[in-house]
Amino acid sequence: MCLNSRPLTLIPNDPSDLEVLTPGHFLIGANLQAVPEPNVRDVPDNRLSHWETTQKRFQRIWARWYPEYLQQLQSRATKGCKQPVVIKPGRIVIIKDDNLPPIQWPLGRILKTHPGKDGVTRVVTLKTATSDAVIRPVAKIALLPVPDESPVPDGEMDLVEHAK
């Protein structure tokens, strides 16, 4: 469920909607939903039932995988592209929040960028599902991949052009 709940790309039905395509859509036709469970990562194993032990393993996997996946999204946005990805208004982002329970992916749309004196954007204003204006540093967001801007390795560009 961890892996199949991750956002892949925006569903282009409505530009104001924050609905994303996930691997769960291919499995069941919709986003995967989970019932919130209490955090049992710090409870000794001998005090847990079988279900709670399973949840503890799940929570440990999530605690490691979630930040690594977001880090991978951030590095993918900068590496492998011929041109660096531009942080601009209208882009959908995943907001990093280490205090959220598993399989929750807070999304936001960039409303405004705040470039520094050197012209580099380090802070953005986001619109989320629960708030109209949230200010976050760029280090705490990960750009959701857009199909038009997917990086193509140098050797494969000729194959893409030939296929057109």
C-alpha positions in Angstrom: 0.0 0.0 0.0 2.9 2.3 0.7 4.3 2.0 -2.8 0.9 2.0 -4.6 -0.4 5.1 -2.9 2.4 7.4 -4.1 1.5 10.2 -6.6 2.7 9.6 -10.1 1.4 12.6 -12.0 -1.5 15.0 -12.1 -4.8 13.9 -13.6 -5.6 16.6 -16.1 -9.4 16.8 -15.7 -9.6 20.1 -13.9 -6.6 22.5 -13.4 -8.0 23.6 -10.0 -8.3 20.0 -8.8 -5.4 18.4 -6.9 -6.3 14.8 -8.0 -3.3 12.7 -8.9 -2.7 9.4 -10.6 -1.3 6.7 -8.4 -0.4 3.0 -9.0 -3.6 2.2 -7.0 -5.7 3.6 -9.9 -4.3 0.7 -12.0 -5.1 -1.8 -9.3 -8.5 -0.8 -8.1 -9.5 2.2 -10.2 -9.1 4.8 -7.4 -6.8 6.1 -4.7 -5.9 3.6 -2.0 -7.4 4.5 1.4 -6.3 3.3 4.8 -7.8 3.5 8.3 -5.5 5.6 10.6 -3.7 3.4 13.0 -2.0 4.5 16.3 1.8 4.9 16.1 3.3 1.7 17.6 6.9 2.1 16.4 8.3 2.7 20.0 6.2 0.0 21.7 8.2 -3.2 22.6 7.3 -6.2 20.4 6.2 -8.4 23.4 3.4 -5.9 24.2 1.9 -6.0 20.7 -0.7 -8.2 19.1 0.0 -9.8 15.7 -1.9 -7.0 13.9 0.0 -4.3 15.8 3.3 -6.0 15.0 2.4 -5.9 11.4 1.5 -2.2 11.7 4.8 -1.6 13.5 6.7 -3.1 10.5 4.6 -1.0 8.1 5.3 2.2 10.0 9.0 1.5 10.1 9.0 0.9 6.3 7.1 4.1 5.8 9.4 6.1 8.0 12.3 5.2 5.9 10.8 5.0 2.4 8.7 8.2 2.5 11.7 10.6 2.8 13.9 8.6 0.4 11.1 8.7 -2.2 10.7 12.5 -1.9 14.5 12.9 -2.0 14.5 10.9 -5.2 11.8 13.1 -6.7 13.8 16.2 -5.9 17.0 14.8 -7.4 15.1 13.5 -10.5 13.9 17.1 -11.1 17.5 18.4 -11.4 19.5 15.4 -12.8 19.1 14.0 -16.2 17.4 17.1 -17.6 19.0 19.1 -20.4 17.5 22.2 -18.8 17.0 22.6 -15.0 13.4 22.3 -13.9 11.9 25.7 -13.2 9.8 26.2 -10.1 6.9 28.3 -11.4 3.4 29.1 -10.4 0.8 26.4 -11.3 3.1 23.4 -10.6 1.8 20.7 -8.3 4.1 19.7 -5.4 4.2 17.1 -2.7 4.7 18.9 0.7 7.2 17.1 3.0 5.8 16.5 6.4 7.4 13.9 8.6 4.6 14.0 11.2 1.9 12.6 8.9 0.6 9.0 9.2 1.4 6.6 6.4 0.0 6.9 2.9 -1.0 10.5 3.2 0.5 12.7 0.5 -0.2 16.4 1.2 -0.4 18.2 -2.2 -0.2 21.8 -3.1 -0.2 24.1 -6.1 2.4 26.8 -6.3 0.7 30.2 -6.3 3.8 32.4 -6.1 7.6 32.1 -6.0 9.8 34.3 -3.8 13.2 34.6 -5.5 16.1 35.9 -3.4 18.5 38.7 -4.3 20.5 36.3 -6.5 17.3 35.3 -8.5 17.1 31.8 -7.1 13.7 30.7 -5.7 14.1 29.3 -2.2 10.6 29.9 -0.9 7.1 29.4 -2.4 3.5 30.2 -1.5 1.2 27.1 -1.9 -2.5 26.5 -2.1 -3.4 23.3 -0.4 -6.7 21.5 0.1 -7.1 22.9 3.6 -5.5 26.4 3.2 -5.3 29.1 0.6 -1.8 30.4 1.3 1.0 28.3 2.9 4.6 29.5 2.7 7.2 26.7 2.4 10.9 26.5 1.6 11.7 24.8 -1.6 13.7 22.1 0.4 10.3 21.0 2.0 8.5 20.4 -1.3 9.0 17.9 -4.2 7.8 18.7 -7.7 5.3 16.2 -9.1 6.6 14.9 -12.4 4.8 16.4 -15.5 4.6 14.1 -18.6 5.9 16.9 -20.9 9.0 17.6 -18.8 10.1 14.0 -18.2 13.9 13.6 -18.5 15.1 11.6 -21.4 18.7 10.3 -21.3 20.9 11.7 -24.0 21.2 8.5 -26.0 17.5 7.9 -26.2 16.5 11.3 -27.6 17.2 10.1 -31.1 14.8 7.2 -30.5 12.1 9.5 -29.3 12.5 11.9 -32.3 12.5 8.9 -34.7 9.2 7.5 -33.1 7.5 10.9 -33.8 
